[in-house]
Structures are given as C-alpha cells and as structure tokens.
Amino acid sequence: MKQLIAANWKMNGMPGWEAKVSDLAARSADAGCELLICPPHPLVAMLCQAASGTTIQIGGQDCCEFPAGAHTGETDPDLLSALGASYVILGHSERRTAGETDQRVQDKAVRAQFSALRPIICVGESLGQRESGEAVPIVTRQLENSLPNAGDYDIAYEPIWAIGTGRTATAQDIAAMHAAIRKAVGDGPRILYGGSVKPANAREILHLPDVGGALVGGASLEMDSFAQIAAASH
C-alpha cells in the first residue's frame, strides 16, 4: 500500500483555497504516494469539486457517531461521503484534550466506515506520560479502545509533547512507538506519523520502519512545502 500524506488544515481556510488543490496537483504529479487534504467542513464540497479529475483525495476532520437527526453542530459522515470525501480524521489530540473519549472515537470510526469513509484514528501521549514511562501503555490502551473491530482504517501517531512545543521526537522515538503500534495492531493499517512534519525532516521520518505516511499540520497550508513532504516519501 502506498504511503498516505495527509494535510490537516485544522481551522484554516477560506473560499478561494480550492485553488490550492490544482496547485498541489501540478506540483506532485509524480509523488508516488496518496495525497489527502482534510479542510474545515464548510470547504469540503468545493475542494471535492476542485479535486475531481486529480489523484488528490479530500477528507473530513471529524464526524458524528449518530445517524442524521437532532445533533446541532455535528457533521453526518453520510454527508461527507455524499460530497465526495473518502477519509475522516478521528480522535485528534486536540479533540481528545477537549474531552473526547476512546469509546466515542471508536463509535465514530464504526459509523464512518458504514458511510464508506476510511477513518484515520489518532493516538498519542502527553509529555508527562512519556516522562513517566507510560507512553507505550497509554497508546496501546487508546488503540484497544478506539479502533473498530473490523474494516479498513489507518492510524496516526501524534506525540502530543512534540506538537507546537519546540520539542522534537527523535527518529528513535518515532521508530520505537511505530514498532509498538505495529505489534499491537498487526499488518493491516498504515501508521502515519503526526508530530510537526516538515520538508526538513520528512525524508528521515518517512523512511523509518513501520511509518506508512504523515499527518501534516502547519506545513500543509502551503502547497510548496506540502509537495516537498510528499516527494520525500520516495
């Protein structure tokens, strides 16, 4: 399976940003990997339209675990799928920090699969958990309680302590955790790395054992840097 290089635009973007899709397509024709952009939900429809005829895929940043109905402020995965999205990010550290539980992540993943979306399920430990030697048990427990029992999905490992803190996960840190995740989940899903991936460190990270791609935050907002990360995958 090709590596997946996924852009998480978080709460960034405006009408007109669909031009970034054609920019990325022009820069990454020979990337040799899967390319995914996950914009804020109001931009999903226009980006899906802009991506039509390209190899770039569009995804959501979250979805609801319930069918359509009285769930104000939530996003129906059936709607994301109908608009043309193919992936959805679930359990991102920013949402877990705000109180999202493993059980809710799992429920969302099951619902996403039912809606023909492929979940990217995020796991990761805090600085305190790493320093106390609990990193692997914490991540393993998140996997046990967050993953669906069947179907296709990918995993993104986010060391929370290395995102926007100035601290950097070493290649050894990344390889060790990805090996632990692979041991826990078997050979099926890709395991993306999601800790401040940039053009300067992408090649080293993407060629580590058990790294199946990257979940890219800030560096995905400019297509030049995102395309450089994609090119580093081969």
QUILIN-V226467 format. One record per residue. N is the residue number from 1. RES is the residue in one letter. SS is DSSP state (@ for helix, = for strand, . for the rest). OMEGA is omega in degrees with one decimal (none if undefined). D_LAST is the distance of its C-alpha to the last C-alpha in Angstrom with 2 decimals. Layout:
N/RES/SS/OMEGA/D_LAST  N/RES/SS/OMEGA/D_LAST
This chain:
1/M/./179.4/13.04  2/K/./172.0/9.95  3/Q/./178.3/9.15  4/L/=/176.1/11.74  5/I/=/-170.5/11.71  6/A/=/177.4/15.49  7/A/=/171.8/17.82  8/N/=/-177.3/21.19  9/W/./-178.7/23.52  10/K/./-177.9/26.38  11/M/./177.6/29.69  12/N/./176.7/28.39  13/G/./-179.8/28.73  14/M/./170.3/31.50  15/P/./-173.6/32.36  16/G/./179.5/30.54  17/W/./175.9/27.18  18/E/./176.2/26.32  19/A/@/178.9/25.60  20/K/@/179.3/22.44  21/V/@/179.0/21.07  22/S/@/175.9/21.57  23/D/@/179.4/20.24  24/L/@/179.6/16.93  25/A/@/179.9/16.89  26/A/@/-177.1/17.55  27/R/@/-168.5/14.87  28/S/./-176.9/11.96  29/A/./-177.8/13.02  30/D/./-174.4/9.80  31/A/./179.6/7.52  32/G/./179.5/6.70  33/C/./171.1/8.01  34/E/=/178.5/11.70  35/L/=/-176.4/13.30  36/L/=/173.2/16.65  37/I/=/176.5/19.40  38/C/=/-178.5/22.35  39/P/./168.2/25.18  40/P/./-172.9/28.78  41/H/@/179.5/30.58  42/P/@/-178.8/32.82  43/L/@/-174.3/29.84  44/V/@/-175.9/28.30  45/A/@/-176.8/30.42  46/M/@/177.2/29.82  47/L/@/175.2/26.03  48/C/@/179.0/26.04  49/Q/@/-179.6/28.12  50/A/@/-177.6/25.89  51/A/@/179.9/22.78  52/S/./-179.1/24.74  53/G/./174.9/23.33  54/T/./176.2/19.78  55/T/./-177.7/16.87  56/I/=/179.1/17.25  57/Q/=/-178.3/19.15  58/I/=/179.3/21.87  59/G/=/175.7/23.22  60/G/=/178.9/26.12  61/Q/./179.3/26.46  62/D/./171.8/29.23  63/C/./179.9/31.79  64/C/./178.9/35.24  65/E/./-175.7/36.12  66/F/./173.5/39.27  67/P/./179.5/40.04  68/A/./-179.2/41.06  69/G/./-173.1/44.29  70/A/./-178.9/45.90  71/H/./-173.9/42.91  72/T/./176.5/43.16  73/G/./-179.2/40.01  74/E/./-179.8/37.69  75/T/./-179.5/35.09  76/D/./178.0/35.48  77/P/@/174.8/32.29  78/D/@/178.4/34.01  79/L/@/178.2/34.14  80/L/@/-179.6/30.44  81/S/@/-179.6/29.73  82/A/@/178.9/32.39  83/L/@/178.8/30.92  84/G/./177.7/27.59  85/A/./-179.5/25.59  86/S/./-179.1/23.49  87/Y/=/169.4/22.58  88/V/=/175.3/24.63  89/I/=/179.3/24.09  90/L/=/175.8/26.90  91/G/./178.2/28.34  92/H/./-175.7/26.61  93/S/@/179.8/28.04  94/E/@/177.7/30.01  95/R/@/176.6/31.72  96/R/@/178.8/32.34  97/T/@/178.7/33.88  98/A/./172.6/36.14  99/G/./-179.8/37.41  100/E/./-175.8/35.27  101/T/./174.9/35.81  102/D/@/-177.3/33.73  103/Q/@/179.9/36.11  104/R/@/177.0/35.61  105/V/@/179.0/31.82  106/Q/@/179.4/32.28  107/D/@/178.2/34.82  108/K/@/-179.4/32.54  109/A/@/178.6/29.69  110/V/@/179.7/32.15  111/R/@/178.9/33.46  112/A/@/178.7/30.03  113/Q/@/178.2/29.24  114/F/@/-179.3/32.69  115/S/./177.6/31.76  116/A/./171.8/28.62  117/L/./176.0/26.29  118/R/=/-179.3/23.47  119/P/=/165.6/24.13  120/I/=/-171.3/21.72  121/I/=/-173.8/24.10  122/C/=/175.0/23.95  123/V/=/178.2/25.41  124/G/./-175.4/25.97  125/E/./176.9/28.71  126/S/./177.9/30.81  127/L/@/-179.7/31.47  128/G/@/179.3/34.83  129/Q/@/177.7/33.46  130/R/@/-176.5/30.91  131/E/@/178.6/33.61  132/S/./177.5/35.99  133/G/./-176.0/33.66  134/E/./-171.2/33.37  135/A/@/-177.1/29.65  136/V/@/176.9/28.75  137/P/@/179.4/32.02  138/I/@/-178.1/31.65  139/V/@/178.7/28.15  140/T/@/178.4/29.23  141/R/@/176.4/32.31  142/Q/@/178.8/30.41  143/L/@/-178.4/28.31  144/E/@/-172.3/31.53  145/N/@/-175.5/33.28  146/S/@/-173.3/30.69  147/L/./172.3/28.78  148/P/./-176.9/30.28  149/N/./-178.8/31.75  150/A/./175.7/29.97  151/G/./-176.9/27.60  152/D/./175.5/23.95  153/Y/=/171.2/22.54  154/D/=/-179.1/19.71  155/I/=/172.6/20.38  156/A/=/176.0/19.50  157/Y/=/179.0/20.62  158/E/./171.1/22.18  159/P/./-172.1/24.04  160/I/@/-177.7/26.77  161/W/@/-178.4/27.87  162/A/@/-178.2/24.64  163/I/./176.5/24.68  164/G/./-177.6/26.58  165/T/./-174.5/28.60  166/G/./175.5/27.31  167/R/./-177.1/26.48  168/T/./172.7/22.98  169/A/./178.4/21.67  170/T/./176.0/20.60  171/A/@/179.0/17.67  172/Q/@/176.5/20.51  173/D/@/-176.2/21.87  174/I/@/-177.7/18.69  175/A/@/-178.5/18.03  176/A/@/-179.2/21.74  177/M/@/177.9/22.08  178/H/@/176.2/19.12  179/A/@/178.9/20.70  180/A/@/178.3/24.02  181/I/@/179.3/22.84  182/R/@/178.4/21.31  183/K/@/-176.8/24.66  184/A/@/-171.3/26.53  185/V/@/-178.4/24.88  186/G/./-168.6/23.74  187/D/./-170.5/20.80  188/G/./-169.8/20.94  189/P/./167.4/19.38  190/R/./177.2/15.97  191/I/=/179.5/16.53  192/L/=/172.9/15.16  193/Y/=/-175.1/15.89  194/G/./179.9/18.16  195/G/./177.3/19.71  196/S/./176.3/19.46  197/V/./-177.4/15.70  198/K/./177.5/15.40  199/P/@/-176.3/13.27  200/A/@/-177.3/14.83  201/N/@/-172.2/13.84  202/A/@/-175.4/10.68  203/R/@/179.7/8.31  204/E/@/-177.0/11.06  205/I/@/-172.8/11.71  206/L/@/178.5/8.51  207/H/./173.9/8.33  208/L/./176.8/12.04  209/P/./175.0/13.76  210/D/./174.3/14.70  211/V/./-175.7/12.58  212/G/./179.2/11.67  213/G/=/-176.3/10.89  214/A/=/170.2/13.04  215/L/=/-167.3/16.46  216/V/=/178.7/16.87  217/G/./-173.4/20.43  218/G/@/-177.6/21.72  219/A/@/179.1/18.53  220/S/@/-177.2/18.11  221/L/./175.7/21.46  222/E/./-172.2/20.36  223/M/@/176.7/17.89  224/D/@/-179.0/16.81  225/S/@/179.2/15.68  226/F/@/178.1/14.24  227/A/@/176.1/12.17  228/Q/@/176.9/10.93  229/I/@/179.0/9.97  230/A/@/-179.3/8.18  231/A/@/-178.8/6.27  232/A/./-177.2/5.50  233/S/./179.8/3.82  234/H/./none/0.00
